[in-house]
Amino acid sequence: MSTTYVAQLAVGLLGLLFGLQAARVPRADASSPAVHRLAWTLAAVGFVLAAASNLLQNAWGALALVEGPHSAAWAASVRWLQPGNYGRTMEKAVLGLLFCALPLLAGLPRRRTLAVSAAVLLLTILLGGVYGWREGPLQPDVHFSIYSAFELAEVLSLFTALFIAVLWGTMDRWLWTAMAIYAFRQALNALSLAAMVFRGDPGRWSLSPLFVQVVGVVSYSAMLWCAWRRWKLARTHQPVPSMLPESRRHQPSLLH
């Protein structure tokens, strides 16, 4: 159990580092397309907020582990499980929707867009937390059924954003790759939750918590490398295209 909590803390820390590194990319190269810089900044805001929530909850969980299952810290940690899960998942789903709206957001004033987007993401975490709190004491069959639906909404918004990014060129290749890694990891989470719910007993079948966290560590490490690599290219002003070159995006296809 202690190893799992260490891995959970590592996931939160890596998510925070990814967000902070993503924030450095648009500042390093102001000559890159405005929509790409906006996308990196939105990713930075979304992942920093989620990581701060994750680290706070997992630090609390570590304290509960030290004090034991009969402590007040343990009871509080269990009580805040649903608010934390719902808040972060809803926030990432909304982040995916903001990525979907990048073709429209890119034409708006940058500072106002970022301020409103950050406020919306923070409000989403709070609303998700309120929803989780109103759910009451943890009932695994209820919580994981609803949580799997939240995860599915997040996955759909992220994969839709990736599809739009290919068609409209709203992300450069490194951010697209990082978000694809994250979306794939969340898809695995959603599938495992759905399988657990389908079995009807979360205690009878579920992936090992340690395995889930190790996948998270590997995923976030790869995402952090993508952000670091993009920052290195930005410092030397090397252009990074979107997934499809401009000429290919405007070729006739079945979508036109």
Rosetta blueprint (number, residue, H / E / L):
1 M L
2 S H
3 T H
4 T H
5 Y H
6 V H
7 A H
8 Q H
9 L H
10 A H
11 V H
12 G H
13 L H
14 L H
15 G H
16 L H
17 L H
18 F H
19 G H
20 L H
21 Q H
22 A H
23 A H
24 R H
25 V H
26 P H
27 R H
28 A H
29 D L
30 A L
31 S L
32 S L
33 P L
34 A H
35 V H
36 H H
37 R H
38 L H
39 A H
40 W H
41 T H
42 L H
43 A H
44 A H
45 V H
46 G H
47 F H
48 V H
49 L H
50 A H
51 A H
52 A H
53 S H
54 N H
55 L H
56 L H
57 Q H
58 N H
59 A H
60 W H
61 G H
62 A H
63 L H
64 A H
65 L H
66 V H
67 E H
68 G L
69 P L
70 H L
71 S L
72 A H
73 A H
74 W H
75 A H
76 A H
77 S H
78 V H
79 R H
80 W L
81 L H
82 Q H
83 P H
84 G H
85 N H
86 Y H
87 G H
88 R H
89 T H
90 M H
91 E H
92 K H
93 A H
94 V H
95 L H
96 G H
97 L H
98 L H
99 F H
100 C H
101 A L
102 L H
103 P H
104 L H
105 L H
106 A L
107 G L
108 L L
109 P L
110 R H
111 R H
112 R H
113 T H
114 L H
115 A H
116 V H
117 S H
118 A H
119 A H
120 V H
121 L H
122 L H
123 L H
124 T H
125 I H
126 L H
127 L H
128 G H
129 G H
130 V H
131 Y H
132 G H
133 W H
134 R H
135 E L
136 G L
137 P L
138 L L
139 Q L
140 P H
141 D H
142 V H
143 H H
144 F H
145 S H
146 I H
147 Y H
148 S H
149 A H
150 F H
151 E H
152 L H
153 A H
154 E H
155 V H
156 L H
157 S H
158 L H
159 F H
160 T H
161 A H
162 L H
163 F H
164 I H
165 A H
166 V H
167 L H
168 W H
169 G L
170 T L
171 M L
172 D E
173 R H
174 W H
175 L H
176 W H
177 T H
178 A H
179 M H
180 A H
181 I H
182 Y H
183 A H
184 F H
185 R H
186 Q H
187 A H
188 L H
189 N H
190 A H
191 L H
192 S H
193 L H
194 A H
195 A H
196 M H
197 V H
198 F H
199 R H
200 G L
201 D L
202 P L
203 G L
204 R L
205 W L
206 S L
207 L L
208 S L
209 P H
210 L H
211 F H
212 V H
213 Q H
214 V H
215 V H
216 G H
217 V H
218 V H
219 S H
220 Y H
221 S H
222 A H
223 M H
224 L H
225 W H
226 C H
227 A H
228 W H
229 R H
230 R H
231 W H
232 K H
233 L H
234 A H
235 R H
236 T L
237 H L
238 Q L
239 P L
240 V L
241 P L
242 S E
243 M L
244 L L
245 P L
246 E H
247 S H
248 R H
249 R H
250 H L
251 Q L
252 P L
253 S L
254 L L
255 L L
256 H L
